[in-house]
Structure formats: C-alpha cells, structure tokens
C-alpha cells in the first residue's frame, strides 16, 4: 500500500527580483510503487479566518512541476525543486509574502512573511575575508614566518557581500616552494549564507600537513555560489615563509668529528728530544661548562698501540646549546726511539670518560734514523756516540 506524507518546504530563494525565478525545495516521504506526482507552489498572502477576505490563500504567482518517483519499498525522504516565475503581478511593496506547497492534495505548512520581492535585481556576491593558519593551537592570519617541519591546517572565512542568500563552496590548493601541491580542499557549507553572513571552512584538527620545505608557500582559493555554480571570489597569495628550524638545545653532552688535522714537522724526521706537535679538532654541544682530556702518543701500532712517548692535557669547554668547533694543539717529546726501528706511528684520543673515547690514528708519520740525516749520524746524535 502506498504512503505519501510529511510535505514541507525546506528552502526558498529570498530576496528575489521580478523577472527571476524563485527556487523552492520540497521534501516529503514516500513508500509504494513507481508513480508520478504533480507539484504546486504558491506565493502570495494567507488570510486567516478573522481577516477579509475571511479565509484562504491568495496566490499572486505560482509554479507547477511533476516528479517521477521510482518504486520505494521503504518509507523514503525525497527532495525535489519547483521554480516559481516572479512576474510583475507581484508588487515589491507588498513584501514579505507567504508561501505554501501541495502535491496531489497533500498540503505543506504555510510559511508566513518569508519571501521578499526586491525592487532591483538581487546580486550574488561574496568575498574571501580572511585566511588563517593553525599555529600553537591558535588561528593566526597569514602570511606568517614559520620554522621548518611544523604541521598545520588552514581556515578560510568567507562573507556574503550580496543581497541574496546562497550556499557557499570553498576550494583551495597549497603549493610548497618546489611547486608541489601539499594540501587541497573542496567542501560545501550546508549552512545558508544570508547577506553579510560569514562561513568558515577548515579541516578537522587531526587533518594537518607538514611545512617541511624551506621557502615561500603559496595558496590559491576559489569561492563559489553552490546554487548557481557562479564564482564569487578568487585569491592567490603567499601563505607563509618557512625557515630552517634551530636545533633543540642539548639535554646532555655530545661530541663529534674528532680528528688529527695536521702535525709539525711534516714530514716528521725526529731525533731524540725532538717535539712532534699535533693539531686536533672536534665539535661539541653541552648544556654546561666542563673539561675533557686530550691524549697524544708516539709508538708502534701492532695489534694494540705500544706507546713510547705520550702527553696528556686538560681541555676546558664552555656551555654551548648549538654545535661548536674546538681546535686544540698538543705536543709530544720523542725521547725513547727503539734501536733499529726507524718508522713510528702516532695517535690522539679525546677522553670523555672511562667508557667514552674518540680516536684518530696516523701510521708511519715519524721517521727516526733516515734521510735527511744518515742513520749513523742519527744514532750518534741520539745516543751521544
């Protein structure tokens, strides 16, 4: 058995000018076989029983249409539209007018004082009023200077600057400094925007995008009247400038890149009592001032390093929240050459703690008893023969 009920008017155009059509949205519930329904919408004045002409709806303009409804096995809400031509029969001075609808004898409620007939042509106008970024849990107006790798989202505020009410669609694209699209949006606001009313468009709080590329980000925004598909506004502008984020301050002492940069003399032809100077460097960062030890040695590297002569000094380091270069020199006196062994190795180590040391080895950098001094003369000088 067919069921047809609950006819209501869900939407109407207002204000509307003579020569235009007033678009009216009808909703009703239907269950039953396929059928065609005749629809009727009237705009005019409703007369209660106590007012002359005592009773009834005085239609001034009207619109008719039909709808083909397919078979509905369950009670279903259906939405359709009827357009009412606004002719010169209706006077703007009589605004606001009443409206009602009917379909095959089923009447809607009467909506009183809702239709305004404009003296001039109404205009669908709108503007992109404001663009904001979600930063530090607060909306901030663009453009902004932002540190790298922050995640954010966008909010666009539009304003109806015209004289008609409409539904707003907002679209945008965000491009990074390389021209790659990193965020996009295309949504309809179901809230009807009346004249001078604002709509806001933004993604959910978890739907963010990262600002990971250094440089300028651009945003392009389009604003449309959804009901007519007319473009209301268009904007292309700089969204933000992203700069490299500073490194976070260290929570503990850190060291890197320890090495022997050079030594003097080079080449190192050494007699007993000669000095070999090492120039070392490393980088560190630390929340506090402290000291480390630098150890240098000349000897033989065979499996483990057999030290012949060594020197150890204390190095003072200041607090530094960022990576800081440190250059330091240390000298070792060559006092214990081994007879008949001409070539010696060397190494330096940065001693942080018992379990934490940084090494750099240099093999065969010290020569004893070779050119430019003949071996016999070298031995004579070293051992005072």
VOPAGU-2260 file (C-alpha; in pm, 1 decimal, decimal comma):
REM VOPAGU-2260
SITE   aa  ch    i         X         Y         Z
SITE  UNK   A    0       0,0       0,0       0,0
SITE  UNK   A    1     138,7     343,1     -95,1
SITE  UNK   A    2     218,2     600,2     173,0
SITE  UNK   A    3     272,5     970,6      93,3
SITE  UNK   A    4     313,9    1220,8     379,3
SITE  UNK   A    5     505,2    1498,5     559,7
SITE  UNK   A    6     528,2    1751,8     275,5
SITE  UNK   A    7     738,9    2052,0     382,9
SITE  UNK   A    8     929,5    2336,9     217,7
SITE  UNK   A    9    1297,2    2313,0     303,8
SITE  UNK   A   10    1437,7    2615,8     119,4
SITE  UNK   A   11    1335,6    2913,5     -93,8
SITE  UNK   A   12    1516,3    3198,6    -267,3
SITE  UNK   A   13    1474,6    3536,0     -98,3
SITE  UNK   A   14    1510,5    3813,8    -187,6
SITE  UNK   A   15    1416,6    3755,6    -549,7
SITE  UNK   A   16    1351,0    4015,3    -821,7
SITE  UNK   A   17    1081,2    4046,6   -1086,5
SITE  UNK   A   18    1192,6    3857,9   -1395,7
SITE  UNK   A   19    1372,0    3592,9   -1192,7
SITE  UNK   A   20    1258,0    3255,1   -1067,4
SITE  UNK   A   21    1221,9    3165,6    -700,6
SITE  UNK   A   22    1369,0    2820,7    -648,0
SITE  UNK   A   23    1181,1    2625,4    -382,2
SITE  UNK   A   24    1297,3    2294,2    -229,6
SITE  UNK   A   25    1022,8    2046,0    -135,3
SITE  UNK   A   26    1065,6    1742,7      87,5
SITE  UNK   A   27     824,7    1456,9     153,2
SITE  UNK   A   28     819,2    1087,8     246,1
SITE  UNK   A   29     700,1     816,1      10,3
SITE  UNK   A   30     663,5     438,3      10,4
SITE  UNK   A   31     497,8     243,6    -268,3
SITE  UNK   A   32     510,0     162,9    -639,5
SITE  UNK   A   33     652,3     390,4    -907,1
SITE  UNK   A   34     434,0     694,5    -951,9
SITE  UNK   A   35     425,7    1049,9   -1094,0
SITE  UNK   A   36     328,2    1330,2    -857,4
SITE  UNK   A   37     209,3    1677,8    -954,2
SITE  UNK   A   38     372,5    1956,6    -751,1
SITE  UNK   A   39     244,5    2307,0    -692,8
SITE  UNK   A   40     395,5    2609,0    -510,4
SITE  UNK   A   41     208,7    2932,8    -448,5
SITE  UNK   A   42     343,7    3270,4    -332,4
SITE  UNK   A   43     103,8    3534,2    -209,1
SITE  UNK   A   44     -87,3    3619,5     105,9
SITE  UNK   A   45    -251,3    3387,1     353,9
SITE  UNK   A   46    -576,9    3518,4     504,9
SITE  UNK   A   47    -679,7    3383,0     845,4
SITE  UNK   A   48   -1048,3    3330,4     908,9
SITE  UNK   A   49   -1078,6    3657,4    1101,1
SITE  UNK   A   50    -933,3    3874,3     822,8
SITE  UNK   A   51   -1105,2    3967,2     494,7
SITE  UNK   A   52   -1148,5    3806,7     254,4
SITE  UNK   A   53   -1204,7    3589,2     563,8
SITE  UNK   A   54   -1031,6    3270,2     461,3
SITE  UNK   A   55    -789,2    3116,4     213,0
SITE  UNK   A   56    -452,4    3168,5      42,2
SITE  UNK   A   57    -446,4    3442,9    -217,6
SITE  UNK   A   58    -189,4    3323,6    -475,0
SITE  UNK   A   59     -20,4    3601,9    -667,9
SITE  UNK   A   60     241,4    3392,7    -853,1
SITE  UNK   A   61     275,0    3017,2    -872,2
SITE  UNK   A   62     488,3    2736,7   -1010,3
SITE  UNK   A   63     399,1    2379,9   -1115,6
SITE  UNK   A   64     608,3    2074,2   -1192,8
SITE  UNK   A   65     598,0    1694,0   -1174,2
SITE  UNK   A   66     825,4    1432,0   -1026,0
SITE  UNK   A   67     863,9    1069,6   -1134,5
SITE  UNK   A   68     918,0     858,8    -823,7
SITE  UNK   A   69    1058,3     507,1    -866,3
SITE  UNK   A   70     933,7     216,0    -660,5
SITE  UNK   A   71    1017,7     267,1    -292,4
SITE  UNK   A   72     994,2     -48,2     -77,8
SITE  UNK   A   73    1063,2     155,1     238,0
SITE  UNK   A   74     941,3     494,8     354,1
SITE  UNK   A   75    1199,2     730,7     199,8
SITE  UNK   A   76    1265,2    1104,8     231,1
SITE  UNK   A   77    1262,5    1266,6    -114,4
SITE  UNK   A   78    1381,0    1617,4    -204,4
SITE  UNK   A   79    1287,8    1797,2    -526,1
SITE  UNK   A   80    1263,4    2154,3    -656,3
SITE  UNK   A   81     996,2    2374,9    -811,3
SITE  UNK   A   82    1072,8    2709,7    -973,9
SITE  UNK   A   83     817,6    2990,5    -940,0
SITE  UNK   A   84     841,2    3266,1   -1208,6
SITE  UNK   A   85     833,4    3609,3   -1043,3
SITE  UNK   A   86     623,5    3828,2   -1271,6
SITE  UNK   A   87     505,2    4187,0   -1248,4
SITE  UNK   A   88     180,6    4061,9   -1096,9
SITE  UNK   A   89     350,5    4070,5    -759,3
SITE  UNK   A   90     441,5    4406,0    -603,2
SITE  UNK   A   91     773,3    4455,5    -417,7
SITE  UNK   A   92     590,6    4694,6    -184,9
SITE  UNK   A   93     372,0    4408,9     -60,4
SITE  UNK   A   94     673,4    4215,1      76,5
SITE  UNK   A   95     718,3    3998,8     264,7
SITE  UNK   A   96     490,6    3735,3     107,5
SITE  UNK   A   97     378,0    3393,1     225,2
SITE  UNK   A   98     443,5    3056,4      56,4
SITE  UNK   A   99     296,2    2707,5      60,7
SITE  UNK   A  100     312,7    2387,1    -147,2
SITE  UNK   A  101      85,8    2097,5    -232,2
SITE  UNK   A  102     117,6    1765,2    -411,6
SITE  UNK   A  103    -182,3    1550,8    -506,2
SITE  UNK   A  104    -391,8    1709,4    -234,4
SITE  UNK   A  105    -121,0    1684,0      34,9
SITE  UNK   A  106     -60,9    2033,7     177,3
SITE  UNK   A  107     255,6    2170,7     334,3
SITE  UNK   A  108     250,6    2413,2     624,6
SITE  UNK   A  109     215,7    2779,6     528,6
SITE  UNK   A  110     532,5    2983,8     576,8
SITE  UNK   A  111     442,2    3342,1     655,3
SITE  UNK   A  112     635,8    3660,3     571,2
SITE  UNK   A  113     935,6    3481,4     419,8
SITE  UNK   A  114     958,0    3589,8      53,6
SITE  UNK   A  115    1090,9    3936,9     -23,8
SITE  UNK   A  116    1045,9    4072,3    -373,4
SITE  UNK   A  117    1339,7    4304,7    -441,9
SITE  UNK   A  118    1285,9    4637,5    -615,7
SITE  UNK   A  119    1616,6    4592,8    -800,4
SITE  UNK   A  120    1795,9    4286,4    -928,7
SITE  UNK   A  121    1948,7    4092,1    -638,5
SITE  UNK   A  122    2318,8    4017,8    -662,3
SITE  UNK   A  123    2506,7    3704,2    -570,8
SITE  UNK   A  124    2832,8    3840,4    -431,8
SITE  UNK   A  125    3086,5    3714,6    -182,5
SITE  UNK   A  126    3444,2    3760,9     -74,6
SITE  UNK   A  127    3729,3    3571,2      84,4
SITE  UNK   A  128    3754,7    3777,1     400,4
SITE  UNK   A  129    4032,0    3603,3     594,6
SITE  UNK   A  130    4287,0    3318,1     564,6
SITE  UNK   A  131    4444,3    3172,8     878,5
SITE  UNK   A  132    4690,5    2903,2     987,5
SITE  UNK   A  133    4655,1    2683,9    1295,3
SITE  UNK   A  134    4977,9    2752,5    1487,2
SITE  UNK   A  135    5039,9    2675,4    1856,0
SITE  UNK   A  136    4671,3    2579,5    1895,3
SITE  UNK   A  137    4555,0    2923,4    1776,1
SITE  UNK   A  138    4432,7    3059,0    1440,6
SITE  UNK   A  139    4676,7    3320,8    1306,1
SITE  UNK   A  140    4624,6    3540,8     999,0
SITE  UNK   A  141    4861,0    3483,1     705,7
SITE  UNK   A  142    5125,4    3541,4     586,1
SITE  UNK   A  143    5344,2    3403,3     863,7
SITE  UNK   A  144    5712,1    3324,7     918,5
SITE  UNK   A  145    5733,5    2964,0    1037,7
SITE  UNK   A  146    6007,0    2722,0    1137,6
SITE  UNK   A  147    6059,1    2407,6     932,4
SITE  UNK   A  148    5871,6    2077,8     997,6
SITE  UNK   A  149    5573,8    2230,9    1179,1
SITE  UNK   A  150    5237,0    2070,2    1095,6
SITE  UNK   A  151    4938,9    2297,4    1038,1
SITE  UNK   A  152    4594,0    2335,5     880,2
SITE  UNK   A  153    4408,9    2622,7     713,1
SITE  UNK   A  154    4088,7    2811,7     784,7
SITE  UNK   A  155    3917,8    3035,1     527,0
SITE  UNK   A  156    3642,4    3279,1     624,4
SITE  UNK   A  157    3401,5    3396,7     352,5
SITE  UNK   A  158    3140,6    3674,0     369,6
SITE  UNK   A  159    2820,4    3717,5     170,5
SITE  UNK   A  160    2852,2    4071,5      33,4
SITE  UNK   A  161    2546,1    4047,0    -192,3
SITE  UNK   A  162    2172,2    4077,0    -143,9
SITE  UNK   A  163    2069,0    3711,6    -185,9
SITE  UNK   A  164    2112,1    3402,8      28,2
SITE  UNK   A  165    2304,5    3105,3    -109,8
SITE  UNK   A  166    2514,3    2802,4     -20,0
SITE  UNK   A  167    2891,3    2850,3     -37,1
SITE  UNK   A  168    3153,8    2614,8    -177,8
SITE  UNK   A  169    3519,5    2678,7     -94,9
SITE  UNK   A  170    3819,2    2521,9    -270,0
SITE  UNK   A  171    4191,8    2570,6    -220,7
SITE  UNK   A  172    4533,7    2433,3    -310,0
SITE  UNK   A  173    4860,7    2487,4    -122,5
SITE  UNK   A  174    5193,4    2455,0    -306,1
SITE  UNK   A  175    5536,4    2429,8    -146,6
SITE  UNK   A  176    5840,7    2625,0    -278,9
SITE  UNK   A  177    5901,9    2343,9    -533,0
SITE  UNK   A  178    5552,1    2385,3    -679,6
SITE  UNK   A  179    5420,7    2057,2    -538,1
SITE  UNK   A  180    5062,0    2050,8    -406,9
SITE  UNK   A  181    5082,9    1962,8     -37,0
SITE  UNK   A  182    4724,3    2039,4      71,7
SITE  UNK   A  183    4385,6    2069,2    -101,8
SITE  UNK   A  184    4025,1    2127,2      -0,8
SITE  UNK   A  185    3681,2    2123,2    -168,9
SITE  UNK   A  186    3378,3    2148,9      59,3
SITE  UNK   A  187    3021,0    2279,8      60,3
SITE  UNK   A  188    2877,6    2458,7     362,3
SITE  UNK   A  189    2523,2    2334,4     422,5
SITE  UNK   A  190    2450,6    2647,2     626,8
SITE  UNK   A  191    2269,7    2900,7     410,4
SITE  UNK   A  192    2469,1    3224,1     389,8
SITE  UNK   A  193    2239,1    3521,7     425,5
SITE  UNK   A  194    2352,2    3872,9     322,7
SITE  UNK   A  195    2652,0    3988,0     532,5
SITE  UNK   A  196    2678,0    3643,2     693,1
SITE  UNK   A  197    3009,9    3459,9     725,5
SITE  UNK   A  198    3104,8    3096,6     666,2
SITE  UNK   A  199    3422,4    2925,3     787,6
SITE  UNK   A  200    3597,1    2636,1     612,9
SITE  UNK   A  201    3868,3    2420,7     771,0
SITE  UNK   A  202    3972,3    2058,3     805,6
SITE  UNK   A  203    3949,6    1855,9    1124,3
SITE  UNK   A  204    4216,3    1908,9    1390,5
SITE  UNK   A  205    4393,9    1582,4    1302,9
SITE  UNK   A  206    4397,2    1653,8     926,2
SITE  UNK   A  207    4717,5    1860,1     901,2
SITE  UNK   A  208    5005,6    1889,5     654,7
SITE  UNK   A  209    5378,7    1948,6     726,0
SITE  UNK   A  210    5573,1    2261,8     630,0
SITE  UNK   A  211    5893,1    2072,5     552,7
SITE  UNK   A  212    6045,5    2266,4     260,5
SITE  UNK   A  213    6235,6    2590,2     320,1
SITE  UNK   A  214    6097,2    2890,9     127,1
SITE  UNK   A  215    5761,4    3050,6      39,1
SITE  UNK   A  216    5436,6    2850,6      33,2
SITE  UNK   A  217    5151,7    2975,6    -189,6
SITE  UNK   A  218    4776,4    2923,7    -154,7
SITE  UNK   A  219    4510,9    2960,5    -425,3
SITE  UNK   A  220    4146,2    2984,9    -312,4
SITE  UNK   A  221    3817,9    2973,3    -505,7
SITE  UNK   A  222    3476,9    3071,7    -365,1
SITE  UNK   A  223    3155,4    2961,0    -542,3
SITE  UNK   A  224    2779,9    3001,5    -510,2
SITE  UNK   A  225    2686,0    2633,9    -496,8
SITE  UNK   A  226    2326,6    2700,8    -605,0
SITE  UNK   A  227    2424,5    2871,5    -932,5
SITE  UNK   A  228    2786,2    2745,3    -969,6
SITE  UNK   A  229    2891,9    3110,5   -1005,5
SITE  UNK   A  230    3244,3    3202,8    -893,0
SITE  UNK   A  231    3222,5    3466,0    -621,9
SITE  UNK   A  232    3589,9    3530,3    -544,3
SITE  UNK   A  233    3941,0    3407,6    -625,9
SITE  UNK   A  234    4265,6    3468,2    -437,5
SITE  UNK   A  235    4628,5    3368,9    -489,6
SITE  UNK   A  236    4865,7    3478,9    -214,4
SITE  UNK   A  237    5164,6    3383,2      -1,3
SITE  UNK   A  238    5066,4    3153,8     282,9
SITE  UNK   A  239    5390,2    3154,0     479,8
SITE  UNK   A  240    5770,0    3161,2     465,2
SITE  UNK   A  241    5938,2    2853,9     611,9
SITE  UNK   A  242    6290,0    2881,2     755,0
SITE  UNK   A  243    6526,7    2619,5     888,5
SITE  UNK   A  244    6439,0    2523,4    1241,7
SITE  UNK   A  245    6713,7    2568,4    1502,2
SITE  UNK   A  246    6842,4    2254,9    1665,1
SITE  UNK   A  247    6687,6    2188,1    2004,5
SITE  UNK   A  248    6919,4    2259,8    2298,9
SITE  UNK   A  249    7113,8    1953,4    2411,2
SITE  UNK   A  250    6996,3    1760,6    2712,7
SITE  UNK   A  251    7339,8    1601,0    2756,5
SITE  UNK   A  252    7699,0    1649,2    2638,0
SITE  UNK   A  253    7758,8    1547,3    2277,3
SITE  UNK   A  254    8076,1    1522,5    2064,2
SITE  UNK   A  255    8151,7    1452,1    1700,5
SITE  UNK   A  256    8409,6    1471,6    1419,4
SITE  UNK   A  257    8723,8    1425,6    1631,6
SITE  UNK   A  258    9036,4    1405,5    1412,2
SITE  UNK   A  259    9404,1    1494,0    1371,9
SITE  UNK   A  260    9413,7    1775,8    1117,9
SITE  UNK   A  261    9791,4    1812,6    1084,7
SITE  UNK   A  262   10126,0    1777,1    1261,9
SITE  UNK   A  263   10459,3    1957,2    1269,5
SITE  UNK   A  264   10714,4    1895,5    1149,4
SITE  UNK   A  265   10576,8    1730,8     838,4
SITE  UNK   A  266   10748,8    1514,7     730,1
SITE  UNK   A  267   10843,6    1426,2    1088,1
SITE  UNK   A  268   11214,6    1336,3    1089,0
SITE  UNK   A  269   11283,3    1329,3    1463,5
SITE  UNK   A  270   11594,3    1286,9    1674,6
SITE  UNK   A  271   11581,9    1203,1    2041,8
SITE  UNK   A  272   11443,4    1504,3    2228,8
SITE  UNK   A  273   11259,9    1646,3    1927,8
SITE  UNK   A  274   10894,1    1752,1    1963,0
SITE  UNK   A  275   10601,0    1643,2    1746,9
SITE  UNK   A  276   10304,1    1881,5    1757,8
SITE  UNK   A  277    9950,4    1759,0    1678,1
SITE  UNK   A  278    9669,5    1993,0    1569,6
SITE  UNK   A  279    9334,3    1834,3    1652,6
SITE  UNK   A  280    8971,5    1942,4    1616,1
SITE  UNK   A  281    8623,4    1827,8    1710,7
SITE  UNK   A  282    8271,9    1963,3    1758,4
SITE  UNK   A  283    8062,4    1955,2    2071,7
SITE  UNK   A  284    7748,2    2091,3    2232,3
SITE  UNK   A  285    7669,8    2086,2    2600,3
SITE  UNK   A  286    7423,6    2229,5    2849,5
SITE  UNK   A  287    7708,5    2313,4    3088,5
SITE  UNK   A  288    8077,0    2404,3    3106,1
SITE  UNK   A  289    8310,3    2109,2    3168,7
SITE  UNK   A  290    8652,9    1961,5    3091,1
SITE  UNK   A  291    8776,0    1671,8    2880,0
SITE  UNK   A  292    9124,5    1523,0    2834,2
SITE  UNK   A  293    9329,1    1506,8    2515,7
SITE  UNK   A  294    9593,8    1232,7    2496,7
SITE  UNK   A  295    9863,1    1201,0    2226,6
SITE  UNK   A  296   10130,4     933,6    2181,7
SITE  UNK   A  297   10414,1     818,2    1954,3
SITE  UNK   A  298   10480,1     444,7    1935,2
SITE  UNK   A  299   10417,0     125,0    1744,7
SITE  UNK   A  300   10075,4       9,7    1630,2
SITE  UNK   A  301   10096,6    -369,9    1622,6
SITE  UNK   A  302    9763,8    -509,9    1731,7
SITE  UNK   A  303    9741,1    -277,8    2030,4
SITE  UNK   A  304    9925,7      53,4    2033,1
SITE  UNK   A  305   10259,3      33,3    2218,4
SITE  UNK   A  306   10326,8     386,3    2342,2
SITE  UNK   A  307   10690,1     505,3    2351,2
SITE  UNK   A  308   10625,3     868,0    2444,6
SITE  UNK   A  309   10296,0    1037,8    2535,5
SITE  UNK   A  310   10142,0    1358,1    2661,4
SITE  UNK   A  311    9802,2    1433,6    2816,4
SITE  UNK   A  312    9637,2    1771,8    2870,4
SITE  UNK   A  313    9306,0    1900,5    3007,7
SITE  UNK   A  314    9077,6    2094,3    2773,3
SITE  UNK   A  315    8812,7    2334,8    2908,7
SITE  UNK   A  316    8483,5    2362,6    2722,8
SITE  UNK   A  317    8215,4    2626,7    2772,1
SITE  UNK   A  318    7842,0    2559,9    2761,4
SITE  UNK   A  319    7701,7    2570,3    2407,4
SITE  UNK   A  320    7342,5    2495,0    2304,3
SITE  UNK   A  321    7450,0    2453,7    1939,3
SITE  UNK   A  322    7733,6    2260,7    1777,7
SITE  UNK   A  323    8062,6    2443,9    1836,2
SITE  UNK   A  324    8403,0    2378,7    1678,1
SITE  UNK   A  325    8703,9    2333,8    1906,2
SITE  UNK   A  326    9066,9    2338,6    1788,3
SITE  UNK   A  327    9343,5    2228,1    2021,7
SITE  UNK   A  328    9716,2    2151,1    1991,8
SITE  UNK   A  329    9924,9    1904,0    2190,6
SITE  UNK   A  330   10298,7    1831,8    2171,7
SITE  UNK   A  331   10485,4    1506,6    2245,6
SITE  UNK   A  332   10863,8    1490,1    2308,0
SITE  UNK   A  333   11027,4    1197,1    2126,1
SITE  UNK   A  334   11261,4    1052,3    2393,4
SITE  UNK   A  335   11250,1     674,6    2350,7
SITE  UNK   A  336   11333,9     561,0    1998,3
SITE  UNK   A  337   11391,6     188,2    1967,4
SITE  UNK   A  338   11721,2      78,7    1816,7
SITE  UNK   A  339   11695,2     -36,4    1453,6
SITE  UNK   A  340   11329,4      67,6    1424,7
SITE  UNK   A  341   11303,9     372,7    1201,7
SITE  UNK   A  342   10930,7     428,4    1146,6
SITE  UNK   A  343   10679,0     509,6    1420,5
SITE  UNK   A  344   10306,5     560,1    1440,5
SITE  UNK   A  345   10103,8     815,1    1636,5
SITE  UNK   A  346    9753,4     867,4    1765,1
SITE  UNK   A  347    9538,9    1113,9    1957,8
SITE  UNK   A  348    9231,5    1041,6    2162,7
SITE  UNK   A  349    8964,9    1261,0    2316,6
SITE  UNK   A  350    8887,1    1120,7    2661,0
SITE  UNK   A  351    8531,6    1193,8    2779,4
SITE  UNK   A  352    8500,0     918,3    3038,6
SITE  UNK   A  353    8633,8     571,8    3107,7
SITE  UNK   A  354    8386,1     422,0    2861,8
SITE  UNK   A  355    8371,4     702,9    2607,9
SITE  UNK   A  356    8677,7     793,0    2398,0
SITE  UNK   A  357    8732,1     914,6    2040,6
SITE  UNK   A  358    9049,0     805,7    1848,7
SITE  UNK   A  359    9237,0     906,9    1537,1
SITE  UNK   A  360    9546,9     710,5    1424,9
SITE  UNK   A  361    9825,0     812,4    1186,6
SITE  UNK   A  362   10057,4     533,9    1072,0
SITE  UNK   A  363   10426,8     579,8     981,7
SITE  UNK   A  364   10433,2     955,6    1024,6
SITE  UNK   A  365   10752,2     961,8    1240,7
SITE  UNK   A  366   11089,0     861,3    1093,9
SITE  UNK   A  367   11397,0     814,2    1308,0
SITE  UNK   A  368   11739,3     748,8    1159,9
SITE  UNK   A  369   11650,3     811,3     794,6
SITE  UNK   A  370   11711,3    1088,0     539,1
SITE  UNK   A  371   11781,4    1375,8     554,8
SITE  UNK   A  372   12019,7    1261,3     835,7
SITE  UNK   A  373   12218,1     940,0     767,5
SITE  UNK   A  374   12142,0     654,4    1006,9
SITE  UNK   A  375   12492,7     652,0    1166,8
SITE  UNK   A  376   12480,8    1027,4    1235,4
SITE  UNK   A  377   12124,7     997,0    1374,2
SITE  UNK   A  378   12234,1     722,7    1613,9
SITE  UNK   A  379   12540,6     923,9    1714,2
SITE  UNK   A  380   12328,2    1230,0    1794,9
SITE  UNK   A  381   12061,7    1033,7    1975,6
SITE  UNK   A  382   12292,1     823,0    2188,7
SITE  UNK   A  383   12583,1    1072,3    2202,8
SITE  UNK   A  384   12833,7     828,4    2049,2
